[in-house]
Amino acid sequence: RRMGVVAAAFWAHRDLGSHVEGMAISSTKPKIWPDDIVERLGAVGEVLFNALHRRRADLKLQHAYDEIRNLKDHLEAENITLREEIKVSFKDDELIGKSHMFQTALHQVEQVASTDSTVLILGETGTGKGLIARRIHRLSLRRDRPLVTVNCAALPATLIESELFGHEKGAFTGAIERKIGRFELADGGTIFLDEVGDLPLELQAKLLRVLQDHEFERLGSSTTRTVDTRVISATNRDLDMLIEKRAFRADLYYRLGVFPIRIPSLCERRDDIPLLVWFFITHLQTRLGKAFKTVPPRVMDALVSYDWPGNIRELRNIVERAMILSPGSKLELDEAFPGRHRTI
């Protein structure tokens, strides 16, 4: 009556308990409705409500489909990441060394692993920064969640943002489908940003935002997403020098370097070289189908005295090559070894 309705006819479609769903017509003037008005309302109502129900069902189905697609995309991206991580065998993850500098670094790993603090691993190429990152993750409370690795130096600048944060279909030329970024994959786990010193300056601000606010947007989307991800980064570059050259943000450096760990080069831990040589021999000889019993002193002296610019990675390659070329059970170095002339 407050609306001025003085005549109305109502057709009840179904009783929903707290309310009744139906269709009505009304008039602000006194009116006598035809005897069959309810029947007519019923016919029209059935058509309208059936269309409405179909639309509701379609929306529910679309919502379910979107959830399934999101889950499928996430699982596919996670499987790719796991396949990449599986390429690293557990034996390769062993950290070998008794030198004081190396043991100090391992002690720092144990100190910081159980926290959620960001860790910055510093060291030359080939010193084992990736192994240290994996050790931190395995000792952390996030060990049951993914460790996702991104090599910032291996990706073109045009693809790094998409790799880190993902993109929507059509976000740029070639974006033929939606992609979940590495930060989303690492949600609840750890992301390892290798060679972070090579990250383009324009992306450093976005990385800083994730570190500070745990928020980001996919390329081509205005939806803000939140993640709970621990960040471990590594670099072989002098970040202080990059900051002076304005090639690296000082505020990002402070965020990444809450707990820095410096990994000594191989020439700083020469006493560990014999241990590493025998570790590689033991690990590789089954795969190579050979058995080695001795490493002559002159060979070991040559290996220990060499400066190893490629560090542990170079040592492993040299040992594997020597194992392949050695005719018997005694390890011999070939002419291609750079430090062979020093003691042999």
Protein Blocks (a to p, Z undefined) as FASTA:
>chain_A
ZZopabdcdddfbdehjaccddddddfbdcdddfklmmmmmmmmmmmmmmmmmmmmmmmm
mmmmmmmmmmmmmmmmmmmmmmmmmmpcfklmpccdjbfklmmmmmmmmmmmmpmbdcdd
dddehilpmmmmmmmmmmmmklmpccddddfklpcfklmmmmmnopaehkaghiabccdd
fklmmgoiacddehkllpcfklmmmmmmmmmnopacdehiabdcddddddddddfbdfkl
mmmnopacfklmmmmmmpacddddfklmmmlmmmmmmmmmmmmmmmnopacfbdcfklmm
mmmmpgolnlmmlmmmmmmmmmmmpmblbdcddfklmklmmmZZ
